[in-house]
Amino acid sequence: MAGKKQFDVGVALDAAMVQFWRAGYADTSLDDLSRTTGLNRSSIYSSFGDKDSLYLRCLDRYAARYGSRYDQALSCASEEPLRAVRAFFEVTLQRIADPAIPDGCLIAQTAMVAPALSPTIAARAIEALHFQHARLRTALSAARLTEGDADDFALHLAAVNQSLAVMSRSGASQKQLRTVIEISMGALSRALHDRR
């Protein structure tokens, strides 16, 4: 339309997502969002709604982007469960090592401050964490672990994955993060061996 500034919604959402990820929900102002997206306040409101609505869209975008990578990594779990879980952790390690994005995990940092956020945002973050657990449980069930073991390991591996994000944000090295992963991989390897 003549007279209306056009912009790429995906680019604006990515910019807002990185801003929220870097500074957190509470410490990101509308001025910050305007500066990082290149949109004025009225354009932000008319395109995305209020700050909560924009944050929810950013959480969904983040979950979809990395969720599809986790799903791809775990797709070979029925034939090669250890390789699949290693690939799952590699998704996280690659994200952590990417200099173009902040350390940590947008979902993990949202969950950590959930009591201070709106119930809708808190619920969305918790839902994403539950989905990660379910994704791992499905993969480990396909690897023919018992239902109880698949659920227990899924819970453990999801917790380890979130801890990697927290540790990276506090300055842990890739070597330290890989040490944490190797301990979990050793336990999973033993459980998979014992089921034979």
C-alpha positions as CSV (number, residue, x, y, z in Angstrom):
1,M,0.0,0.0,0.0
2,A,1.2,3.5,-0.8
3,G,2.5,5.5,2.1
4,K,2.9,2.4,4.4
5,K,6.3,1.3,5.4
6,Q,6.8,-2.4,4.6
7,F,9.0,-4.6,6.7
8,D,9.8,-8.3,7.0
9,V,7.9,-9.7,9.9
10,G,10.4,-12.6,10.4
11,V,13.3,-10.2,10.6
12,A,11.5,-8.0,13.1
13,L,10.5,-11.0,15.2
14,D,14.1,-12.3,15.2
15,A,15.4,-8.9,16.3
16,A,12.8,-8.8,19.1
17,M,13.6,-12.4,20.1
18,V,17.3,-11.7,20.4
19,Q,16.6,-8.5,22.4
20,F,14.4,-10.4,24.9
21,W,16.9,-13.3,25.0
22,R,19.8,-10.9,25.7
23,A,18.1,-8.7,28.3
24,G,15.1,-10.6,29.5
25,Y,11.5,-9.7,29.5
26,A,11.5,-7.2,32.4
27,D,14.6,-5.4,31.2
28,T,13.5,-5.0,27.6
29,S,11.5,-1.7,27.1
30,L,9.4,-0.8,24.1
31,D,12.2,1.7,23.2
32,D,14.6,-1.2,23.1
33,L,12.2,-3.2,20.9
34,S,11.7,-0.2,18.6
35,R,15.5,0.3,18.3
36,T,16.3,-3.3,17.6
37,T,13.4,-4.0,15.2
38,G,13.6,-0.6,13.5
39,L,9.8,-0.2,14.0
40,N,8.2,2.6,15.9
41,R,5.9,1.9,18.9
42,S,2.7,2.2,16.9
43,S,4.0,-0.3,14.2
44,I,5.0,-2.7,17.0
45,Y,1.5,-2.5,18.5
46,S,-0.3,-2.7,15.2
47,S,1.8,-5.6,14.0
48,F,2.4,-7.7,17.1
49,G,0.1,-6.4,19.9
50,D,1.4,-5.5,23.3
51,K,4.7,-6.5,24.8
52,D,3.3,-9.8,26.2
53,S,1.9,-10.7,22.7
54,L,5.2,-10.0,21.1
55,Y,7.1,-12.0,23.7
56,L,4.8,-15.0,23.2
57,R,5.4,-14.8,19.4
58,C,9.1,-14.7,20.1
59,L,8.9,-17.8,22.4
60,D,6.9,-19.7,19.8
61,R,9.4,-18.7,17.1
62,Y,12.3,-19.8,19.3
63,A,10.6,-23.1,20.2
64,A,9.8,-23.9,16.6
65,R,13.3,-23.0,15.3
66,Y,15.2,-25.1,17.7
67,G,12.4,-27.7,18.2
68,S,12.7,-28.7,14.5
69,R,16.4,-29.1,14.9
70,Y,15.9,-31.3,18.0
71,D,13.4,-33.4,16.2
72,Q,15.8,-33.9,13.3
73,A,18.5,-34.9,15.7
74,L,16.3,-37.5,17.4
75,S,14.9,-38.9,14.2
76,C,17.3,-41.9,14.3
77,A,16.7,-42.8,17.9
78,S,15.0,-46.2,17.2
79,E,18.1,-47.4,15.3
80,E,20.9,-45.4,16.9
81,P,19.7,-44.0,20.3
82,L,23.1,-42.8,21.5
83,R,23.9,-41.1,18.2
84,A,20.5,-39.4,18.3
85,V,20.9,-38.1,21.9
86,R,24.4,-36.9,21.0
87,A,23.0,-35.0,18.0
88,F,20.3,-33.6,20.3
89,F,23.0,-32.1,22.6
90,E,24.9,-30.9,19.6
91,V,22.0,-28.7,18.6
92,T,22.3,-27.0,22.0
93,L,26.1,-26.8,21.9
94,Q,26.0,-25.2,18.4
95,R,23.4,-22.7,19.6
96,I,25.6,-21.8,22.5
97,A,28.7,-21.4,20.3
98,D,26.9,-19.2,17.8
99,P,28.4,-15.7,18.3
100,A,25.4,-14.1,16.5
101,I,23.0,-15.0,19.3
102,P,23.0,-14.6,23.1
103,D,24.2,-17.4,25.4
104,G,21.7,-19.5,27.2
105,C,18.1,-20.4,26.3
106,L,15.2,-18.1,25.9
107,I,12.8,-20.7,27.3
108,A,15.0,-21.6,30.3
109,Q,15.5,-18.0,31.2
110,T,11.7,-17.4,30.9
111,A,10.9,-20.4,33.1
112,M,13.4,-19.1,35.7
113,V,11.5,-15.9,36.1
114,A,8.0,-17.3,35.5
115,P,6.5,-16.1,38.8
116,A,7.2,-12.5,37.8
117,L,5.6,-12.9,34.4
118,S,2.1,-13.0,33.2
119,P,0.4,-16.4,33.7
120,T,0.1,-16.8,29.9
121,I,3.9,-16.3,29.3
122,A,4.8,-18.5,32.3
123,A,2.5,-21.3,31.0
124,R,4.0,-21.1,27.5
125,A,7.5,-21.5,28.8
126,I,6.5,-24.4,31.0
127,E,4.6,-26.0,28.1
128,A,7.8,-25.7,26.0
129,L,9.8,-27.5,28.7
130,H,7.2,-30.2,29.0
131,F,7.3,-30.6,25.2
132,Q,11.1,-31.1,25.3
133,H,10.6,-33.8,27.9
134,A,8.0,-35.5,25.7
135,R,10.2,-35.3,22.7
136,L,13.0,-37.1,24.5
137,R,10.6,-39.6,26.0
138,T,9.2,-40.5,22.6
139,A,12.8,-40.9,21.2
140,L,13.9,-43.1,24.1
141,S,10.8,-45.2,23.9
142,A,11.6,-45.8,20.3
143,A,15.0,-47.0,21.4
144,R,13.1,-49.7,23.4
145,L,13.8,-48.5,26.9
146,T,11.0,-49.4,29.3
147,E,8.4,-46.8,29.7
148,G,9.7,-45.9,33.2
149,D,13.3,-45.7,32.1
150,A,12.4,-43.7,29.0
151,D,10.5,-41.2,31.1
152,D,13.2,-41.0,33.7
153,F,16.0,-40.5,31.2
154,A,13.9,-38.0,29.2
155,L,13.5,-36.0,32.4
156,H,17.2,-36.2,33.2
157,L,18.3,-35.3,29.7
158,A,15.9,-32.4,29.4
159,A,17.2,-31.1,32.7
160,V,20.8,-31.5,31.5
161,N,20.0,-29.7,28.3
162,Q,18.6,-26.7,30.2
163,S,21.5,-26.7,32.6
164,L,23.9,-26.4,29.6
165,A,22.2,-23.2,28.7
166,V,22.4,-21.8,32.2
167,M,26.0,-22.9,32.6
168,S,27.0,-21.3,29.2
169,R,25.4,-18.0,30.3
170,S,27.6,-18.1,33.4
171,G,30.7,-18.6,31.4
172,A,31.2,-22.4,31.4
173,S,33.6,-23.6,28.6
174,Q,32.6,-26.0,25.8
175,K,34.9,-28.5,27.5
176,Q,33.0,-28.3,30.8
177,L,29.6,-28.5,28.9
178,R,30.8,-31.6,27.1
179,T,31.9,-33.2,30.3
180,V,28.4,-32.8,31.7
181,I,27.0,-34.4,28.5
182,E,29.5,-37.3,28.6
183,I,28.4,-38.3,32.1
184,S,24.8,-38.4,31.0
185,M,25.7,-40.3,27.8
186,G,27.6,-42.9,29.9
187,A,24.5,-43.5,32.1
188,L,22.3,-43.8,29.0
189,S,24.7,-46.2,27.3
190,R,24.7,-48.5,30.4
191,A,20.8,-48.4,30.5
192,L,20.6,-49.2,26.8
193,H,23.1,-52.0,27.2
194,D,21.3,-53.5,30.2
195,R,18.0,-53.8,28.2
196,R,19.6,-56.3,25.8
